[in-house]
Amino acid sequence: MAIHFDRLDVGGAGNLAEVLEVSPDCVKILDLSGHIRSINTAGCRFLAQSSKALEGRPWLDFLPEHVRKAAWDAVVGAARGATLRLSTPCQTPGGTRHCDLTVSPLRDPGGAVVAILAITRDVTDLVQGRLAAEQSARDMARQSAALRAAGLVAKLGAWEIDYARAEIFWSDEIWTLLGLTPRKLALDDAAAVFTGDNREQLRAAMLACRSTGEPFALDLPVARADQSIFWVRIFGEKDVAADVLRGAVQDITAQRSAEAELVAARDAAQAASAAQSAFLANVSHEIRTPLHGILGMAQVMETEVPTALQRERLTVIRQSGETLMALLNDILDLSKIEAGRLELRDREFDLAAAIGAACAPFRYLAAERDLGLDVVLDATAIGRWRGDELRLRQVVGNLVSNAVKFTQAGEISVTAWATDESLHVAVSDTGPGIFPGEIDKLFDKFSQGRAASMVSKGTGLGLAISRELAQLMGGDITVESVLGRGSTFEIRVPFKRSMLDPATLPAEPRLEPAEPVEPLRVLAAEDNPTNQLILRSMLAPLGAQLRVVGDGVEAVQAFQAEAFDVILMDIQMPMLNGVDATKKIRAWEIEHGRNPTPIIALSANVMAHQVEAYLLAGIDDVVEKPIDLARLYRALEVAGERAI
């Protein structure tokens, strides 16, 4: 049947062919049996076929199987004068598209249905937009629920102030935190839950944020509706595009309570540590006093040309005292390390002299046991270095002491070498070795390797302290051992080469006192009678004119009454301690135009900060107790040169 387009009723829209051609939709004219009789250019493009290839084919062939029955019913309905619409996905050469189908009758001027108009509109973008919007809404709902749940767990709420609209928003979590019923808020209500200075502090922060754009964070106490107090952290920032502040409020009461508990625990720990340190310091002082008597008198008697038997007995006394002194120092060092108060001294020193001094106390015992004790310095290590010589000597000495104690036959060797980054010192022995399973425990406090413990006993502190000291100096200690053949302990420390000219360095101390042109006039302030006797004995070979006083007050009075070449000043004394006595002496010298008299402190308290305090008070030198006789003579020699 021929269809005459110019006879069809298109609602006064003009020629049907022109209407079809300008439509962006896929528009088809079907006969009453559903075959395509005409299709516009957009339709050909949609189906990717020419109009010639499409005309005469059933329209249903181009629809999905599941929608064909509904589409045929629409064709039948349109033939009877009805208009039907349905939506369906359609397969096109470009992929699956979402389509709306409209099927309606076309009538001739007499009103008879002579053809069917089928319009396919591609609504893929609309459908995808709607689906995306629905998914976004679901995501937002989930996020909102998650945020509410997180807010409840974290006790966190959100707030916003819109100054242009004079509106305040508080999330449900804030109302819950405050124990209030939600209600409409005025601008003045923003800080109403705070009182006094806290309210003004928050208002000032909000005003600054609003004017400068700088965000703020405040921790403030808040009163709930039941007047109970809790702490909140308030965050706020300005919207860059509007006169709006927004932020969050978090309940930090539990956090502040935990912090307060931590502070209390820290204070208690610090108090306990301070009490322990004070106790150890007092015990140390009390032990050092009799030790000073033992070691001091032993040194004095060794200078008095004793017989061979007397020298042997004096050596036993001195070595026993030095062992007790070493044990005391180990305990004090451990306490300082655990409290984080052990201080290192960065000084220039000669490595050969340092290692020699570390080995010297053990040569007698090694010789008694017929053990060789050799020191070998590689060319890379010979010379002067910068670091904590005393701590290096302590570590090396501890390792040598262990080697001598635990080696029954053979030899101990101490070797030193340097790399680009570190100084290395190794102590090797031919002792019993260490069980492999025990090596990791060697550096634990109060622990010894099993092979060693069968031979000798000790506190088990030495290696633990030695490793702690090496690590404090930036290095470490490693160990290699073969059971039955011996062990090697290697110290590595990042010491640097000294840049000083050795010719400019002071001479090594000597035991024999230098003969001064005239006897030194020495004022000694010492409250302990034993220590007074030791000082008299130590200074007797000098022929010094010695005056001894018992406290700081007497020292100041004696100094003002007589002239002295040098002052030996104990630190802990009754009435007036050595530091304050020094300050008074220095002030008197300035007032009377006197040159400063050399003052040498004699003290067992020689931590770096303590020595610094002595020097700041005007003390010139510090000699540690128990006094080493050679060290004292050297200090007096330097002081005597200044006094000339």
Secondary structure in CASP SS format (residue, H / E / C, confidence):
PFRMAT SS
TARGET T0000
AUTHOR 0000-0000-0000
METHOD secondary structure of the structure
MODEL  1
M C 1.00
A C 1.00
I C 1.00
H C 1.00
F H 1.00
D H 1.00
R H 1.00
L C 1.00
D C 1.00
V C 1.00
G C 1.00
G C 1.00
A C 1.00
G C 1.00
N C 1.00
L H 1.00
A H 1.00
E H 1.00
V H 1.00
L H 1.00
E H 1.00
V H 1.00
S C 1.00
P C 1.00
D C 1.00
C E 1.00
V E 1.00
K E 1.00
I E 1.00
L E 1.00
D C 1.00
L C 1.00
S C 1.00
G C 1.00
H E 1.00
I E 1.00
R E 1.00
S E 1.00
I E 1.00
N C 1.00
T H 1.00
A H 1.00
G H 1.00
C H 1.00
R H 1.00
F H 1.00
L H 1.00
A C 1.00
Q C 1.00
S C 1.00
S H 1.00
K H 1.00
A H 1.00
L H 1.00
E C 1.00
G C 1.00
R C 1.00
P E 1.00
W H 1.00
L H 1.00
D H 1.00
F H 1.00
L C 1.00
P C 1.00
E H 1.00
H H 1.00
V H 1.00
R H 1.00
K H 1.00
A H 1.00
A H 1.00
W H 1.00
D H 1.00
A H 1.00
V H 1.00
V H 1.00
G H 1.00
A H 1.00
A H 1.00
R C 1.00
G C 1.00
A C 1.00
T C 1.00
L E 1.00
R E 1.00
L E 1.00
S E 1.00
T E 1.00
P E 1.00
C E 1.00
Q E 1.00
T E 1.00
P C 1.00
G C 1.00
G E 1.00
T E 1.00
R E 1.00
H E 1.00
C E 1.00
D E 1.00
L E 1.00
T E 1.00
V E 1.00
S E 1.00
P E 1.00
L E 1.00
R E 1.00
D C 1.00
P C 1.00
G C 1.00
G C 1.00
A C 1.00
V E 1.00
V E 1.00
A E 1.00
I E 1.00
L E 1.00
A E 1.00
I E 1.00
T E 1.00
R E 1.00
D E 1.00
V C 1.00
T H 1.00
D H 1.00
L H 1.00
V H 1.00
Q H 1.00
G H 1.00
R H 1.00
L H 1.00
A H 1.00
A H 1.00
E H 1.00
Q H 1.00
S H 1.00
A H 1.00
R H 1.00
D H 1.00
M H 1.00
A H 1.00
R H 1.00
Q H 1.00
S H 1.00
A H 1.00
A H 1.00
L H 1.00
R H 1.00
A H 1.00
A H 1.00
G H 1.00
L H 1.00
V H 1.00
A H 1.00
K C 1.00
L E 1.00
G E 1.00
A E 1.00
W E 1.00
E E 1.00
I E 1.00
D E 1.00
Y C 1.00
A C 1.00
R C 1.00
A C 1.00
E E 1.00
I E 1.00
F E 1.00
W E 1.00
S C 1.00
D H 1.00
E H 1.00
I H 1.00
W H 1.00
T H 1.00
L H 1.00
L H 1.00
G C 1.00
L C 1.00
T C 1.00
P C 1.00
R C 1.00
K C 1.00
L C 1.00
A C 1.00
L H 1.00
D H 1.00
D H 1.00
A H 1.00
A H 1.00
A C 1.00
V C 1.00
F C 1.00
T C 1.00
G H 1.00
D H 1.00
N H 1.00
R H 1.00
E H 1.00
Q H 1.00
L H 1.00
R H 1.00
A H 1.00
A H 1.00
M H 1.00
L H 1.00
A H 1.00
C H 1.00
R H 1.00
S H 1.00
T H 1.00
G C 1.00
E C 1.00
P C 1.00
F E 1.00
A E 1.00
L E 1.00
D E 1.00
L E 1.00
P E 1.00
V E 1.00
A E 1.00
R C 1.00
A C 1.00
D C 1.00
Q C 1.00
S C 1.00
I E 1.00
F E 1.00
W E 1.00
V E 1.00
R E 1.00
I E 1.00
F E 1.00
G E 1.00
E E 1.00
K E 1.00
D C 1.00
V C 1.00
A C 1.00
A C 1.00
D C 1.00
V E 1.00
L E 1.00
R E 1.00
G E 1.00
A E 1.00
V E 1.00
Q E 1.00
D E 1.00
I C 1.00
T H 1.00
A H 1.00
Q H 1.00
R H 1.00
S H 1.00
A H 1.00
E H 1.00
A H 1.00
E H 1.00
L H 1.00
V H 1.00
A H 1.00
A H 1.00
R H 1.00
D H 1.00
A H 1.00
A H 1.00
Q H 1.00
A H 1.00
A H 1.00
S H 1.00
A H 1.00
A H 1.00
Q H 1.00
S H 1.00
A H 1.00
F H 1.00
L H 1.00
A H 1.00
N H 1.00
V H 1.00
S H 1.00
H H 1.00
E H 1.00
I H 1.00
R H 1.00
T H 1.00
P H 1.00
L H 1.00
H H 1.00
G H 1.00
I H 1.00
L H 1.00
G H 1.00
M H 1.00
A H 1.00
Q H 1.00
V H 1.00
M H 1.00
E H 1.00
T C 1.00
E C 1.00
V C 1.00
P C 1.00
T C 1.00
A H 1.00
L H 1.00
Q H 1.00
R H 1.00
E H 1.00
R H 1.00
L H 1.00
T H 1.00
V H 1.00
I H 1.00
R H 1.00
Q H 1.00
S H 1.00
G H 1.00
E H 1.00
T H 1.00
L H 1.00
M H 1.00
A H 1.00
L H 1.00
L H 1.00
N H 1.00
D H 1.00
I H 1.00
L H 1.00
D H 1.00
L H 1.00
S H 1.00
K H 1.00
I H 1.00
E H 1.00
A H 1.00
G C 1.00
R C 1.00
L C 1.00
E C 1.00
L C 1.00
R C 1.00
D C 1.00
R E 1.00
E E 1.00
F E 1.00
D E 1.00
L H 1.00
A H 1.00
A H 1.00
A H 1.00
I H 1.00
G H 1.00
A H 1.00
A H 1.00
C H 1.00
A H 1.00
P H 1.00
F H 1.00
R H 1.00
Y H 1.00
L H 1.00
A H 1.00
A H 1.00
E H 1.00
R C 1.00
D C 1.00
L C 1.00
G E 1.00
L E 1.00
D E 1.00
V E 1.00
V E 1.00
L E 1.00
D C 1.00
A C 1.00
T C 1.00
A C 1.00
I C 1.00
G C 1.00
R E 1.00
W E 1.00
R E 1.00
G E 1.00
D C 1.00
E H 1.00
L H 1.00
R H 1.00
L H 1.00
R H 1.00
Q H 1.00
V H 1.00
V H 1.00
G H 1.00
N H 1.00
L H 1.00
V H 1.00
S H 1.00
N H 1.00
A H 1.00
V H 1.00
K H 1.00
F H 1.00
T C 1.00
Q C 1.00
A C 1.00
G C 1.00
E E 1.00
I E 1.00
S E 1.00
V E 1.00
T E 1.00
A E 1.00
W E 1.00
A E 1.00
T C 1.00
D C 1.00
E C 1.00
S C 1.00
L E 1.00
H E 1.00
V E 1.00
A E 1.00
V E 1.00
S E 1.00
D E 1.00
T C 1.00
G C 1.00
P C 1.00
G C 1.00
I C 1.00
F C 1.00
P H 1.00
G H 1.00
E H 1.00
I H 1.00
D H 1.00
K H 1.00
L C 1.00
F C 1.00
D C 1.00
K C 1.00
F C 1.00
S C 1.00
Q C 1.00
G C 1.00
R H 1.00
A H 1.00
A H 1.00
S H 1.00
M C 1.00
V C 1.00
S C 1.00
K C 1.00
G C 1.00
T C 1.00
G C 1.00
L C 1.00
G H 1.00
L H 1.00
A H 1.00
I H 1.00
S H 1.00
R H 1.00
E H 1.00
L H 1.00
A H 1.00
Q H 1.00
L H 1.00
M C 1.00
G C 1.00
G C 1.00
D E 1.00
I E 1.00
T E 1.00
V E 1.00
E E 1.00
S E 1.00
V E 1.00
L C 1.00
G C 1.00
R C 1.00
G E 1.00
S E 1.00
T E 1.00
F E 1.00
E E 1.00
I E 1.00
R E 1.00
V E 1.00
P C 1.00
F C 1.00
K E 1.00
R E 1.00
S C 1.00
M C 1.00
L C 1.00
D C 1.00
P H 1.00
A H 1.00
T H 1.00
L C 1.00
P C 1.00
A C 1.00
E C 1.00
P C 1.00
R C 1.00
L C 1.00
E C 1.00
P C 1.00
A C 1.00
E C 1.00
P C 1.00
V C 1.00
E C 1.00
P C 1.00
L C 1.00
R E 1.00
V E 1.00
L E 1.00
A E 1.00
A E 1.00
E C 1.00
D C 1.00
N C 1.00
P H 1.00
T H 1.00
N H 1.00
Q H 1.00
L H 1.00
I H 1.00
L H 1.00
R H 1.00
S H 1.00
M H 1.00
L H 1.00
A H 1.00
P H 1.00
L H 1.00
G C 1.00
A C 1.00
Q E 1.00
L E 1.00
R E 1.00
V E 1.00
V E 1.00
G C 1.00
D C 1.00
G H 1.00
V H 1.00
E H 1.00
A H 1.00
V H 1.00
Q H 1.00
A H 1.00
F H 1.00
Q H 1.00
A H 1.00
E C 1.00
A C 1.00
F C 1.00
D C 1.00
V E 1.00
I E 1.00
L E 1.00
M E 1.00
D E 1.00
I C 1.00
Q C 1.00
M C 1.00
P C 1.00
M C 1.00
L C 1.00
N C 1.00
G H 1.00
V H 1.00
D H 1.00
A H 1.00
T H 1.00
K H 1.00
K H 1.00
I H 1.00
R H 1.00
A H 1.00
W H 1.00
E H 1.00
I H 1.00
E H 1.00
H C 1.00
G C 1.00
R C 1.00
N C 1.00
P C 1.00
T C 1.00
P C 1.00
I E 1.00
I E 1.00
A E 1.00
L E 1.00
S E 1.00
A C 1.00
N C 1.00
V C 1.00
M C 1.00
A H 1.00
H H 1.00
Q H 1.00
V H 1.00
E H 1.00
A H 1.00
Y H 1.00
L H 1.00
L H 1.00
A H 1.00
G C 1.00
I C 1.00
D C 1.00
D E 1.00
V E 1.00
V E 1.00
E E 1.00
K C 1.00
P C 1.00
I C 1.00
D C 1.00
L H 1.00
A H 1.00
R H 1.00
L H 1.00
Y H 1.00
R H 1.00
A H 1.00
L H 1.00
E H 1.00
V H 1.00
A H 1.00
G H 1.00
E H 1.00
R H 1.00
A H 1.00
I C 1.00
END
